[in-house]
Amino acid sequence: MGEDSGEFGESTKINHKMENVEREEEIDPESNPLNEPLLKRNRTLSSNPLALVGEKVSYIESLDYEINENDLFKHDWRSRSRVQVLQYIFLKWLLAFLVGLLTGIIATLINLAVENIAGYKLLAVLKYIHKERYLTGFLYFTGINFVLTFVAAILCVCFAPTAAGPGIPEIKAYLNGVDTPNMFGATTLIVKIIGSIGAVSAGLDLGKEGPLVHIGSCIASLLGQGGPDNYRIKWRWLRYFNNDRDRRDLITCGSSSGVCAAFRAPVGGVLFALEEVATWWRSALLWRTFFSTAVVVVVLRAFIEICHTGKCGLFGEGGLIMFDVSNVTVRYHVMDIVLVVVIGIIGGVLGSLYNHVLHKVLRLYNLINHLAVALFTSMCEYGLPFLAKCTPCDPSLPESTCPTNGRSGNFKQFNCPPGYYNDLATLLLTTNDDAVRNIFSTNTPQEYQPLSLVIFFVLYCILGLITFGIAVPSGLFLPIILMGSGYGRLLGIYMGPHTNIDQGLFAVLGAASLMAGSMRMTVSLCVIFLELTNNLLLLPITMIVLLIAKTVGDSFNPSIYEIILHLKGLPFMDANPEPWMRNLTVGELVDVKPSVVTLHGVEKVAKIVDVLKNTTHNAFPVMDDGVVPPVVGQANGGTELHGLILRAHLIQALKKKWFLKERRRTEEWEVREKFTWVELAEREGSIEEVAVTSEEMEMFVDLHPLTNTTPFTVLESMSVAKAMILFRQVGLRHLLVVPKYQASGVSPVIGILTRQDLLAHNILTVFPHLAISKGREKRN
């Protein structure tokens, strides 16, 4: 277990070496002599193919979101009937429905398990406390939490390391075009469900929101590919989704369904997918994600109605609105707007500070043990309420509500005499969801003492820093909400005489500000909070808080998910290129790469085998020599760029033994007899699995029918910034660079750019002088 939690440190060491560029003495590029190159390089452009997926170091590749327009694809596209097209559209909607249905059912089961396990645990502890058997209560509380955490951790470490953490950074990377191995498998799904139940029931400072996003994405991926890898269903109708593009859309539906299931916020779930996780978006995808979240809400509503009858154990209270604050009237004047601005500024500062400290903690995470975190959390949640003073109940409250001894509810009696309650126990000795409900409670201005809120805020800041990153499924949403609501309610107490806003609403605004300051989301967070609290009158001031907090946070550091992506080494491509990329051309970038490996249209088997064994490239340009161009007056033969062929397709050709005894081009019917476009969609297999005899080595393979004849190309004079925008917006895996001048004897392709070649930190390792200009731009 120590090894796995130490992998964060190993991964960040790799990234640290990649970031720390060797800096020569600062020379002003504008004063550079004309006889010296402006861009000095000190090494060959290279990349790191390893990244941390969950808690497992994995080999990273890119996804093929580009349509591979080879001869087989074109024939299949032309031959599709109207019925087949309608079937394809219908199946998209059917899978979107199933994603929402299954996500809603699993989310309900997780909620039932957490509420019952945590509820019965707390009831037993409160009985011991009521009998003044405090040590027995502590041992029972700590022991149960230790066992639950151990089960969650051992499942992640031994069976599915990719299930650890929230999973949202890896989903962002996948939807950006990065293949995250084993991230959406059946084992990962099962471990994520059981692990999140154990970790949340143990009272750790984490939520089930991130895991639910991952669970929804796993469901979508498994449905799209027909089940687990080893037991995949080969139904004919599933062939339509045997590609990365459609799987990407399904996973987008799954992520939005997960957010909807976590917060019971259908519109917020759609906007979360749009604003935070998805890289490519279009109107058709908007409708399908909205449909999925609508199905989730219907499922949740149906189960809530069933649970109201008492058939769900301790889970039966509440409705579709999780943290309802609609019972208070929202009134504010000019002075209140000033306080709202202050909350936004505080949220932005604290959010960026939280990101910074968490970044440092995760770099040294091999020093922290998850079982020690469980023990420390249990000690604090059980022991700190003894430091709080007992508060007399408000005489206007009925005896049934103050004090309470159940697993939930405000005004917990804990160790206090009859008629008194312990406000800190109300926040700590309960589930995280109930803690949020309690601190969001409205029309209770005297419920919490300032010292208790300070202890609560400081404790959850510490727990939030040391809990995230341990080898269990975890989410960031709820810990940040708890921290933000703590300082928001505290500010509401001190500003009570000067404002009309309820303290519970101050807690809501504090939670929103800290989430915006850390996660840097605005529109989706605004809608999620409206759907969480059911108070539309909060909309104007919530918008102000979110905008200010995000603006302040952006001035200090990136969002928490961007930091985690960087720490894990995932090659995420940002939407906006660095300004200094305008000063560098793709031709200069290609010059610092190894020479491009090309193949002929009809290639010898021995050459193909040699190329596959001695290179790790995933695509190769296919060219034909001696082609007479169809231009009047040009009789000399030239070199034609026929297209780009994938490594997987070359392996398929070798596996199928599609060999020719003579060098010739094949007919269209010959190709269709040997291959189908469904087979070419498979990405499995390696050259080591292919056996080729010495006699077959002397044969030939016609690569023309398997070659993508419409690859994206750019001139060598194009800026890296422009190429990066094209690469990201189209969803490419390979970008061919062609020469500016065409002449006899000049290759029609001078290089290939991939995702790793366009990442800023990889470029700066080769051109360190650009880092100096980058620093000047920031200072200016």
VENBEL-V694918 format. One record per backbone hydrogen bond with DSSP energy under -1.0 kcal/mol. CO is the residue of the C=O (numbers start at 1). NH is the residue of the N-H. Records with the same first field share a line. If there is no record, write none. Layout:
CO: NH  NH
This chain:
1: 5
2: 6
4: 7
6: 10
7: 11
8: 12
9: 13
10: 14
11: 15
12: 16
13: 17
14: 18
15: 19
16: 20
19: 21
28: 31
29: 32
33: 36
49: 60
51: 58
53: 56
56: 53
58: 51
61: 179
63: 65
67: 69
68: 70
69: 709
70: 74
71: 75
72: 76
73: 77
74: 78
75: 79
81: 85
82: 86
83: 87
84: 88
85: 89
86: 90
87: 91
88: 92
89: 93
90: 94
91: 95
92: 96
93: 97
94: 98
95: 99
96: 100
97: 101
98: 102
99: 103
100: 104
101: 105
102: 106
103: 107
104: 108
105: 109
106: 110
107: 111
108: 112
109: 113
110: 114
111: 115
112: 116
113: 117
114: 118
115: 119
116: 120
117: 121
118: 122
119: 123
120: 124
121: 125
122: 126
123: 127
124: 128
125: 129
126: 130
127: 131
128: 133
129: 132
132: 134
133: 137
134: 138
135: 139
136: 140
137: 141
138: 142
139: 143
140: 144
141: 145
142: 146
143: 147
144: 148
145: 149
146: 150
147: 151
148: 152
149: 153
150: 154
151: 155
152: 156
153: 157
154: 158
155: 159  160
160: 163
161: 55  164
167: 171
168: 172
169: 173
170: 174
171: 175
173: 178
174: 177
177: 63
180: 183
185: 189
186: 190
187: 191
188: 192
189: 193
190: 194
191: 195
192: 196
193: 197
194: 198
195: 199
196: 200
197: 201
198: 202
199: 204
200: 203
204: 206
208: 212
209: 213
210: 214
211: 215
212: 216
213: 217
214: 218
215: 219
216: 220
217: 221
218: 222
219: 223
220: 224
221: 225
222: 227
226: 233
236: 239
238: 241
239: 242
241: 243
243: 247
244: 248
245: 249
246: 250
247: 251
248: 252
249: 253
250: 254
251: 255
252: 256
253: 257
254: 258
255: 259
256: 260
257: 261
258: 262
259: 263
260: 264
265: 269
266: 270
267: 271
268: 272
269: 273
270: 274
271: 275
272: 276  277
273: 278
282: 286
283: 287
284: 288
285: 289
286: 290
287: 291
288: 292
289: 293
290: 294
291: 295
292: 296
293: 297
294: 298
295: 299
296: 300
297: 301
298: 302
299: 303
300: 304
301: 305
302: 306
303: 307
304: 308
306: 309
307: 310
312: 315
333: 337
334: 338
335: 339
336: 340
337: 341
338: 342
339: 343
340: 344
341: 345
342: 346
343: 347
344: 348
345: 349
346: 350
347: 351
348: 352
349: 353
350: 354
351: 355
352: 356
353: 357
354: 358
355: 359
356: 360
357: 361
358: 362
359: 363
362: 365
364: 367
365: 368
369: 373
370: 374
371: 375
372: 376
373: 377
374: 378
375: 379
376: 380
377: 381
378: 382
379: 383
380: 384
383: 386
384: 387
391: 421
394: 397
398: 401  402
404: 413
411: 404
412: 422
413: 416
417: 420
419: 393
421: 391
422: 426
424: 428
425: 429
428: 430
431: 435
432: 436
433: 437
434: 438
435: 439
436: 440
444: 447
449: 453
450: 454
451: 455
452: 456
453: 457
454: 458
455: 459
456: 460
457: 461
458: 462
459: 463
460: 464
461: 465
462: 466
463: 467
467: 470
470: 472
472: 165
475: 207
476: 480
477: 481
478: 482
479: 483
480: 484
481: 485
482: 486
483: 487
484: 488
485: 489
486: 490
487: 491
488: 492
489: 493
490: 494
491: 495
495: 498
496: 499
502: 506
503: 507
504: 508
505: 509
506: 510
507: 511
508: 512
509: 513
510: 514
511: 515
512: 516
513: 517
514: 518
515: 519
516: 520
518: 560
522: 526
523: 527
524: 528
525: 529
526: 530
527: 531
528: 532
529: 533
530: 534
532: 323
533: 325
535: 538
536: 539
538: 542
539: 543
540: 544
541: 545
542: 546
543: 547
544: 548
545: 549
546: 550
547: 551
548: 552
549: 553
550: 554
553: 556  557
559: 563
560: 564
561: 565
562: 566
563: 567
564: 568
565: 570
568: 52
570: 572
578: 581
579: 582
580: 583
581: 584  721
584: 720
585: 589
586: 590
587: 591
590: 593
592: 45
599: 623
601: 703
603: 701
604: 608
605: 609
606: 610
607: 611
608: 612
609: 613
610: 614
618: 647
620: 645
621: 599
622: 642  643
623: 601
624: 640
627: 638
629: 631
631: 634
638: 627
640: 624
643: 622
644: 708
645: 620
646: 650
647: 651
648: 652
649: 653
650: 654
651: 655
652: 656
653: 658
657: 659
660: 700
662: 664
667: 671
668: 672
669: 673
671: 675
676: 680
679: 682
686: 689
687: 690
693: 697
696: 699
697: 606
699: 605
700: 660
701: 603
704: 707
708: 644
712: 736
714: 738
715: 718
716: 587
718: 586
719: 723
720: 724
721: 725
722: 726
723: 727
724: 728
725: 729
726: 730
727: 731  732
735: 753
736: 714
737: 750  751
738: 716
743: 746
751: 737
753: 735
755: 758
759: 763
760: 764
763: 766  767
766: 42
767: 770
768: 771
769: 773
770: 774
771: 775
772: 776
773: 777
774: 778
775: 779
776: 780
